[in-house]
Amino acid sequence: MNYGMVKRMYDVEDKFLYEILDDYKDAVSEKEKDNIINAFIKLIWSSKNKRSVTQKSLRFSVYKTLLETDIGKIFNMYSDIKYTSYRSMSKDTDFISLMRQKINNIYTNLCDSNVCLKKEYMDLIKLPKQMFYRWKSGEVYNPNTLIFQLDDILSKSAEVKEKYAKQKMSIEWNEYKTLIIPYFKRMFENYIPLEKFEDKNYLTIDIETWNEDNFAVAYLCKGLDGYMRNYQKEYYGVNRRLKKQRCQICGCLYDIKNDKDYSSKYCDNCRKTTIKEQNKVRKQRQRSNVTEAKTIING
């Protein structure tokens, strides 16, 4: 009986990822496969490479002598711009840390609305610092104009951040963890060992540049990307076969069914809402013009 208990346990410790995948392929029962998957998932969740979101700053120092000037005082108010970042790389190169890092990154990029590192956003919040150094190099600014420019930059950056936040799915971390477990089971089922790629009937790659574990990690990472892209389409209720476009208002994905959709910036719901608002404004303007005309005539 004790022997049977041992047989039901899968020892995942000190194994390479490709060995776990090979063991899964060789498993003779669903229970044995489930034990392997569960042991693998438990190993990933126990990783010390936790998802880490941090506050960073874009800073510059205004020298004391420059603080005595109006321009220097203005720049000093914008000398510490904070933004939310995250740890996107792991110092450890074992497959557990690498897989956990990939899982962390996908969630942050697709679901965490607090994090925005898009170039459009970062270019905007870097501008005050760049303008400060241009001023130090001799560029001339008018104080009143400068305040307006800097306020406008931060206002636009907030709008851009909000735009990209709307493009992220509203999924909690625990929900995401539950979501991806079946994906790993499918990837374990579909895994093709590295040596099979030497067969010309499969994809040809340069085997010498890979080892088994590099190949296995890359396979799972790429597969997880693909499954999450498909889930994103399901989340927004779009057709996988049609081309997609993002709504500039709500951030959702919507299908491009014809040439008219290519020229549009909005999904059906936001387009209808926008048209209603435009019609409302137009009618208000018309009523205002009629009232103004009557006033002129009667006056």
C-alpha positions as CSV (number, residue, x, y, z in Angstrom):
1,M,0.0,0.0,0.0
2,N,2.8,2.4,0.8
3,Y,4.3,1.5,-2.6
4,G,1.0,2.5,-4.3
5,M,1.1,5.9,-2.4
6,V,4.6,6.5,-3.8
7,K,3.5,5.6,-7.3
8,R,0.7,8.2,-7.1
9,M,3.1,11.0,-6.2
10,Y,5.1,12.7,-9.0
11,D,8.5,14.0,-7.9
12,V,9.0,17.2,-9.9
13,E,12.0,18.4,-7.9
14,D,15.4,18.7,-9.6
15,K,13.9,17.8,-13.0
16,F,14.4,19.8,-16.2
17,L,11.3,21.1,-17.9
18,Y,11.8,18.8,-20.9
19,E,12.0,15.8,-18.6
20,I,8.6,16.8,-17.0
21,L,7.1,17.1,-20.5
22,D,8.6,13.8,-21.6
23,D,7.2,12.1,-18.5
24,Y,3.8,13.5,-19.3
25,K,4.0,12.1,-22.8
26,D,4.9,8.7,-21.4
27,A,2.1,8.7,-18.7
28,V,-0.4,5.9,-19.2
29,S,-3.4,7.3,-17.4
30,E,-5.2,10.6,-17.0
31,K,-4.6,10.4,-13.3
32,E,-0.9,10.2,-13.8
33,K,-1.0,13.1,-16.3
34,D,-3.0,15.2,-13.8
35,N,-0.4,14.5,-11.1
36,I,2.4,15.7,-13.4
37,I,0.5,18.9,-14.4
38,N,-0.5,19.6,-10.8
39,A,3.1,19.2,-9.6
40,F,4.3,21.5,-12.3
41,I,1.7,24.2,-11.6
42,K,2.5,24.0,-7.9
43,L,6.1,24.4,-8.6
44,I,5.4,27.6,-10.7
45,W,3.2,29.2,-8.1
46,S,5.7,28.5,-5.4
47,S,8.4,30.4,-7.3
48,K,10.0,33.3,-5.5
49,N,9.8,35.3,-8.7
50,K,6.6,37.0,-7.7
51,R,4.9,39.7,-9.8
52,S,6.4,43.0,-8.7
53,V,4.9,46.5,-9.5
54,T,6.9,49.5,-8.4
55,Q,6.7,53.3,-8.4
56,K,9.5,55.0,-10.4
57,S,10.4,58.6,-11.0
58,L,11.7,60.7,-13.9
59,R,13.8,63.2,-12.0
60,F,16.1,66.1,-12.6
61,S,17.8,68.6,-10.3
62,V,17.4,72.3,-10.7
63,Y,20.5,73.9,-9.3
64,K,20.1,76.5,-6.5
65,T,21.2,79.3,-8.7
66,L,18.6,78.4,-11.3
67,L,15.9,78.2,-8.6
68,E,16.2,82.0,-8.3
69,T,14.8,82.4,-11.8
70,D,11.1,82.2,-12.8
71,I,11.8,79.5,-15.3
72,G,13.9,77.5,-12.8
73,K,11.0,77.6,-10.3
74,I,8.6,76.4,-12.9
75,F,10.8,73.5,-14.0
76,N,11.4,72.6,-10.3
77,M,7.6,71.9,-10.0
78,Y,7.9,69.2,-12.7
79,S,11.2,67.8,-11.6
80,D,9.8,64.5,-10.1
81,I,7.2,62.8,-12.3
82,K,6.2,59.4,-11.0
83,Y,4.9,56.5,-13.0
84,T,4.1,52.8,-12.4
85,S,6.5,50.2,-13.7
86,Y,7.1,46.5,-13.1
87,R,9.9,43.9,-13.1
88,S,9.9,42.4,-16.5
89,M,13.0,40.2,-16.3
90,S,14.3,37.6,-14.0
91,K,17.9,37.3,-12.9
92,D,17.5,33.6,-12.4
93,T,17.5,31.4,-15.5
94,D,16.0,28.2,-14.3
95,F,12.8,27.2,-16.1
96,I,10.6,27.9,-13.0
97,S,11.7,31.5,-12.8
98,L,11.5,32.0,-16.5
99,M,8.0,30.5,-16.8
100,R,6.8,32.5,-13.8
101,Q,8.2,35.7,-15.3
102,K,6.4,35.1,-18.5
103,I,3.1,34.5,-16.6
104,N,3.7,37.7,-14.6
105,N,4.4,39.7,-17.7
106,I,1.4,38.6,-19.6
107,Y,-0.9,39.5,-16.8
108,T,0.7,42.9,-16.3
109,N,0.6,43.8,-20.0
110,L,-3.0,42.5,-20.6
111,C,-4.7,43.1,-17.3
112,D,-3.0,45.6,-15.0
113,S,-4.5,49.0,-15.9
114,N,-2.1,50.8,-13.5
115,V,0.9,50.0,-15.6
116,C,1.6,51.9,-18.8
117,L,5.0,51.8,-20.4
118,K,3.8,52.5,-24.0
119,K,6.2,54.7,-26.0
120,E,3.5,57.3,-26.6
121,Y,3.0,57.7,-22.8
122,M,6.7,57.5,-21.8
123,D,7.7,60.1,-24.5
124,L,5.2,62.6,-23.0
125,I,6.3,62.2,-19.4
126,K,10.0,62.5,-20.4
127,L,9.4,65.9,-22.1
128,P,9.7,68.2,-19.0
129,K,13.1,66.8,-18.3
130,Q,14.2,67.2,-22.0
131,M,12.8,70.8,-22.1
132,F,14.7,71.6,-18.9
133,Y,18.1,70.5,-20.4
134,R,17.3,72.4,-23.6
135,W,16.7,75.5,-21.5
136,K,20.0,75.0,-19.7
137,S,21.6,74.7,-23.2
138,G,20.2,78.1,-24.2
139,E,16.7,77.5,-25.4
140,V,14.4,80.4,-24.4
141,Y,11.0,80.0,-22.7
142,N,8.3,82.4,-21.7
143,P,7.2,81.7,-18.1
144,N,3.5,81.8,-18.7
145,T,3.8,79.8,-21.9
146,L,6.0,77.2,-20.2
147,I,3.5,76.6,-17.4
148,F,0.8,76.1,-20.1
149,Q,3.0,73.7,-22.1
150,L,4.0,71.6,-19.1
151,D,0.5,71.3,-17.8
152,D,-0.7,70.4,-21.2
153,I,2.0,67.7,-21.5
154,L,0.9,66.1,-18.2
155,S,-2.8,66.3,-19.1
156,K,-2.1,64.6,-22.5
157,S,0.0,61.9,-20.7
158,A,-2.9,61.2,-18.4
159,E,-5.3,60.9,-21.3
160,V,-2.9,58.5,-23.1
161,K,-2.5,56.4,-20.0
162,E,-6.3,56.2,-19.6
163,K,-6.6,55.2,-23.2
164,Y,-4.3,52.2,-22.8
165,A,-5.8,51.3,-19.4
166,K,-9.2,50.9,-21.2
167,Q,-7.5,48.4,-23.6
168,K,-6.7,46.0,-20.7
169,M,-9.0,43.2,-19.6
170,S,-10.6,43.5,-16.2
171,I,-9.3,40.2,-14.7
172,E,-8.1,39.7,-11.1
173,W,-4.8,37.9,-10.5
174,N,-6.5,34.8,-9.0
175,E,-8.9,34.6,-11.9
176,Y,-6.0,34.7,-14.3
177,K,-4.2,32.0,-12.5
178,T,-7.2,29.7,-12.8
179,L,-7.7,30.7,-16.4
180,I,-4.2,29.6,-17.6
181,I,-4.0,26.2,-15.9
182,P,-6.0,24.4,-18.7
183,Y,-3.7,26.0,-21.3
184,F,-0.7,24.3,-19.8
185,K,-2.5,20.9,-19.9
186,R,-3.2,21.5,-23.7
187,M,0.4,22.5,-24.3
188,F,1.7,19.4,-22.4
189,E,-0.6,17.3,-24.6
190,N,0.7,18.9,-27.8
191,Y,4.3,19.0,-27.0
192,I,6.7,17.8,-29.6
193,P,10.2,16.9,-28.3
194,L,13.2,18.8,-29.7
195,E,14.7,15.7,-31.5
196,K,11.6,15.5,-33.7
197,F,12.4,18.8,-35.2
198,E,15.5,17.1,-36.9
199,D,12.9,15.4,-39.0
200,K,12.3,17.5,-42.1
201,N,8.6,16.7,-41.9
202,Y,8.5,19.0,-38.9
203,L,9.8,22.6,-38.7
204,T,13.5,22.8,-39.4
205,I,15.5,24.8,-36.8
206,D,19.2,25.1,-35.9
207,I,19.4,22.4,-33.2
208,E,22.9,23.4,-32.1
209,T,21.7,26.8,-30.8
210,W,19.1,25.1,-28.6
211,N,19.1,22.7,-25.7
212,E,16.1,20.7,-24.6
213,D,15.1,23.1,-21.8
214,N,15.5,26.3,-23.8
215,F,13.2,24.7,-26.4
216,A,10.7,23.6,-23.8
217,V,10.5,27.0,-22.1
218,A,10.2,28.8,-25.5
219,Y,7.4,26.4,-26.5
220,L,5.4,27.0,-23.3
221,C,5.9,30.8,-23.4
222,K,4.9,31.1,-27.1
223,G,1.9,28.8,-26.5
224,L,0.7,30.9,-23.5
225,D,1.0,34.0,-25.6
226,G,-1.2,32.4,-28.2
227,Y,-3.9,31.2,-25.8
228,M,-4.1,34.5,-24.1
229,R,-4.5,36.3,-27.4
230,N,-7.4,34.0,-28.3
231,Y,-8.9,34.5,-24.8
232,Q,-8.7,38.3,-25.4
233,K,-10.8,37.8,-28.5
234,E,-13.3,35.7,-26.6
235,Y,-13.3,38.3,-23.8
236,Y,-14.4,41.0,-26.3
237,G,-16.7,38.7,-28.2
238,V,-15.0,39.1,-31.6
239,N,-14.6,36.6,-34.4
240,R,-11.1,35.0,-34.5
241,R,-11.1,34.9,-38.3
242,L,-11.8,38.5,-38.9
243,K,-9.3,41.4,-38.6
244,K,-9.5,43.4,-35.4
245,Q,-9.4,47.1,-34.5
246,R,-9.4,48.9,-31.1
247,C,-12.1,51.4,-30.2
248,Q,-10.5,54.8,-29.4
249,I,-13.1,55.5,-26.7
250,C,-13.7,52.3,-24.7
251,G,-10.6,50.4,-25.8
252,C,-12.4,47.2,-26.7
253,L,-11.5,45.0,-29.7
254,Y,-14.1,44.9,-32.5
255,D,-14.3,43.1,-35.8
256,I,-13.5,44.8,-39.1
257,K,-16.2,43.4,-41.4
258,N,-15.9,45.9,-44.3
259,D,-14.1,48.9,-45.7
260,K,-16.3,51.2,-43.6
261,D,-15.0,49.7,-40.4
262,Y,-11.4,50.4,-41.4
263,S,-12.1,54.2,-41.5
264,S,-14.0,54.1,-38.2
265,K,-12.3,54.7,-34.9
266,Y,-15.1,53.4,-32.7
267,C,-17.0,50.2,-31.9
268,D,-20.7,50.0,-32.7
269,N,-21.8,51.0,-29.2
270,C,-19.4,54.0,-28.9
271,R,-20.2,55.1,-32.5
272,K,-24.0,55.1,-31.7
273,T,-23.3,57.1,-28.5
274,T,-21.0,59.5,-30.3
275,I,-23.6,60.1,-33.0
276,K,-26.3,60.7,-30.4
277,E,-24.1,63.3,-28.6
278,Q,-23.2,65.0,-31.9
279,N,-26.9,65.2,-32.9
280,K,-27.7,66.6,-29.5
281,V,-25.1,69.3,-29.8
282,R,-26.2,70.1,-33.3
283,K,-29.8,70.5,-32.2
284,Q,-28.8,72.7,-29.3
285,R,-26.8,74.9,-31.7
286,Q,-29.7,75.1,-34.1
287,R,-32.1,76.2,-31.3
288,S,-29.5,78.7,-30.1
289,N,-29.2,80.1,-33.7
290,V,-33.0,80.4,-34.0
291,T,-33.3,82.2,-30.7
292,E,-30.5,84.5,-31.7
293,A,-32.1,85.3,-35.0
294,K,-35.5,86.0,-33.3
295,T,-33.8,88.4,-30.9
296,I,-32.2,90.3,-33.8
297,I,-35.4,90.5,-35.7
298,N,-37.5,91.5,-32.8
299,G,-34.9,93.9,-31.5
